[in-house]
Amino acid sequence: MSLTMMLIALVVAVAAGLAGWLTSRHLGQNRLKDAETTAQRILADAKKDAENLKKEKQLEAKDEWLRLKQNFENETKARRNELAKIENKLNARELNLDRRHDLLTKKEKDLDDREGELKKKSEELDKREGEVALIIEEQSRRLEKISGISQEEAKKILIQNMSEKAKQEAAQLVKEIKDRARQTANREAKEIIIQAIQRTAADHSTETTVSVVNLPSDEMKGRIIGREGRNIRSFEQATGVEVIVDDTPEAVVLSGFDPFRREIARVALERLVADGRIHPTRIEELVEKVKQEMEENLVADGEQALLECGITSMHPELVKLLGKLKFRTSYGQNVLQHSIEVSYLCGLMAASLDLDGNLAKRAALLHDIGKAIDRYTDGTHTQIGVEIARKYGEGPVVQNAIASHHEDVEITSPISVLVMAADAISGSRPGARRETLESYIKRLDNLEGLAKSFAGVGKAYAIQAGREIRVIAEHDKIDDALSEQLAADIAEKIQSEMEYPGQIKVTVIREYRAVNYAK
């Protein structure tokens, strides 16, 4: 029973396993078919998508190709247009060159033709010149034979006749010019007066360029002038200062832009008036004596400046140069008083800063020392001042203060800074300086220097406030005939090199003196 059950169970188990296998197989085949169907569908979809993508890319590629093609065609068209323009320009240039070539060829042909004609004419002229030379030579021989004089003698006679004729024509021309000048004198005089009115401040110019000498009586004016003006001419020639004798009662005026020369003239004239003996010889002796005394007074003025500044010692030549600054102005400011003022200021500032006050005052007093001689020496007053200070033993601090007070060189000492500051303070205070006077003095100085630059000029003095330059010629180098030429040359050089209001009269004086002694 149990075996039968077992067999039955086994058969059932085998049947169940077989049924399961068959069922599994059937299910597997169905799944496989489904998978294959799905795969085929996916593959078909993929092919379809790929085909669509391919068509899109082909369309994009075609659009890009069309765009690039259009760009290429546009660029090609632009290049062709540009090349066409260039080609047209080249054609136009070529056409112009052809025209020019034809024109040059034609001109060259014309020139060749003219050259040939000129060559023929030149040959004809040479031939005619030869014929004329022979005729002239023949005529000269006949004239020499007829006149009885040689060709050289005839030339001399002809030159002499032409010279006389030229002199006559020149004299006539001079007369016409003078007559014309007389006719226009009134108008020119008015113009000169108008220009004189427009000049710089009269009051200040009068104070700095004029000195008044009082006389005991108006009778003394005649004695100062002398017979035919010989005394006043001698006085002006010896001093270089103009003497103005006008209607002012019991006084004469001395006019000159150089204060030193004007002071010499003032002292000399006062002594002449007091002495009463006024004649050319006495004038020359007294003027020379006053000049020597003035040189001595320069030392006294320099020593007084040292005393006022509290400076104990200085080289004698430096003291003398300080005295000369009394007769020098800068922009209307007296240079010696300015230097003393700068020395005071510099000393006060040095004391406040615990610097060497004596050295500061010394450097400040000498900062403008070059102005004592800068009118007669090349270079700026600072350069000249440094050379003077070095020559007479002043130290490096003083030299640097002189050289740097206008910032021309580098400052190496605090005292130099103080000198520069004190100089600015003194010069910038209200009313201290006037540019007009300095330029006026410089113009007169340049006027005298210009006249002295000519050979044969001994002395030159600017008078009449620069409206006249009086030139003393050396008699052994300039004769009477050359005096007029010298005056004309000086006037021409003044016109070309200087600027001035109105007009300047040039007077050349030539005097010969013979001196001997009875023993």
Number of C-alpha atoms within 10 A of each C-alpha: 6 7 8 9 10 11 12 12 12 12 12 12 12 12 12 12 12 12 12 12 12 12 12 12 12 12 12 12 12 12 12 12 12 12 12 12 12 12 12 12 12 12 12 12 12 12 12 12 12 12 12 12 12 12 12 12 12 12 12 12 12 12 12 12 12 12 12 12 12 12 12 12 12 12 12 12 12 12 12 12 12 12 12 12 12 12 12 12 12 12 12 12 12 12 12 12 12 12 12 12 12 12 12 12 12 12 12 12 12 12 12 12 12 12 12 12 12 13 12 12 12 12 12 12 14 12 12 12 12 12 12 13 12 12 12 12 12 12 12 14 14 12 14 15 11 9 10 9 11 13 13 9 11 13 11 11 12 11 12 12 11 12 12 11 12 12 11 12 12 12 12 12 12 12 12 12 12 12 12 11 12 12 11 11 12 11 10 15 12 11 14 15 11 13 14 14 11 12 12 12 11 10 8 13 17 13 9 17 19 22 19 13 15 16 17 12 10 15 10 17 19 13 17 24 19 17 11 8 12 13 21 25 16 19 26 18 19 19 22 25 27 24 25 16 17 11 9 11 13 16 18 22 17 22 26 28 26 21 19 18 18 22 21 22 29 24 16 23 24 14 17 18 18 12 9 12 14 21 19 17 12 15 23 16 12 20 22 16 13 18 19 12 12 19 14 13 15 20 20 16 20 24 22 15 21 20 12 12 21 14 15 10 11 15 11 13 13 21 22 20 22 30 26 24 26 21 18 19 22 20 17 20 19 16 22 27 16 22 27 21 21 30 30 21 21 30 27 17 20 21 13 10 11 8 15 12 20 18 19 28 31 26 29 33 28 28 31 24 28 25 23 23 16 16 15 10 11 10 12 13 21 25 17 22 24 24 16 19 23 14 10 13 11 19 12 14 19 25 23 23 31 32 25 22 24 14 13 11 13 12 17 13 14 15 26 27 18 25 32 22 17 24 23 14 14 19 19 11 9 7 9 15 18 15 11 16 22 15 14 18 24 14 17 23 18 16 22 20 17 16 27 19 12 13 12 17 20 16 18 23 28 29 24 20 19 22 16 17 24 24 26 21 25 17 17 10 11 17 14 14 8 11 19 14 13 23 19 15 15 21 18 11 12 18 13 8 9 11 9 15 13 16 16 19 15 20 20 20 19 17 11 9 5 4 5 5 4 3 3
